[in-house]
Amino acid sequence: MLGAVVDAPSTSQLAEAVGVSVASASQHAAILRAAGLITTDRAGPAVRHALTPLGEHLLREGRPVGVSPR
């Protein structure tokens, strides 16, 4: 799900990209937002999601921040 946010999709685009319902994508986005990994902006009816620096770092490194590889 986090990787699908790279291109700043809408919730419906996010749902389509990962093969889930719009409601499920919205719930996932809320969890990622609460974790500080994405931001969500509304402009009229459109809602766009974007990675935060922490979300970008997590995708780039492939492991949680502060966890060293074994």
C-alpha positions in Angstrom: 0.0 0.0 0.0 2.8 2.5 0.9 4.5 1.9 -2.4 1.3 2.7 -4.3 1.3 6.2 -2.7 4.5 7.3 -4.6 2.6 9.0 -7.4 0.2 10.9 -5.1 -2.9 9.0 -6.0 -6.5 9.7 -5.1 -8.2 7.1 -2.8 -9.9 5.5 -5.7 -6.6 5.3 -7.7 -4.9 3.8 -4.6 -7.7 1.2 -4.3 -7.3 0.3 -8.0 -3.5 0.1 -7.8 -3.6 -2.5 -4.9 -6.8 -4.3 -5.8 -8.9 -3.4 -2.8 -12.2 -1.5 -2.3 -12.2 2.2 -1.9 -13.4 1.9 1.7 -10.4 -0.5 2.4 -8.0 1.9 0.7 -9.4 4.7 2.8 -8.9 2.7 6.0 -5.3 1.8 5.0 -4.6 5.5 4.2 -5.9 6.5 7.6 -3.5 4.1 9.3 -0.5 5.2 7.2 -1.4 8.8 7.9 -1.6 8.1 11.7 1.8 6.5 11.5 3.2 9.6 9.9 4.0 7.9 6.6 1.7 9.8 4.3 -0.2 13.0 4.2 -3.7 13.5 2.7 -4.9 16.7 1.1 -8.5 17.5 0.0 -9.2 19.9 -2.8 -12.9 20.0 -3.4 -14.1 16.4 -4.0 -10.6 15.2 -4.8 -8.4 13.6 -2.1 -4.7 13.0 -2.8 -2.2 11.1 -0.7 1.5 11.7 -0.7 4.5 10.2 1.1 6.1 12.1 4.0 9.9 12.1 4.3 9.5 9.2 6.8 7.4 7.2 4.3 10.0 7.9 1.5 12.8 6.7 3.8 10.9 3.5 4.8 10.4 2.6 1.1 14.0 3.5 0.2 15.5 1.5 3.0 13.0 -1.4 3.1 13.0 -1.7 6.8 11.6 0.3 9.8 13.6 3.4 10.9 15.9 2.5 13.8 16.0 -1.2 13.0 19.4 -2.4 11.9 19.7 -5.3 9.4 20.6 -8.6 10.8 
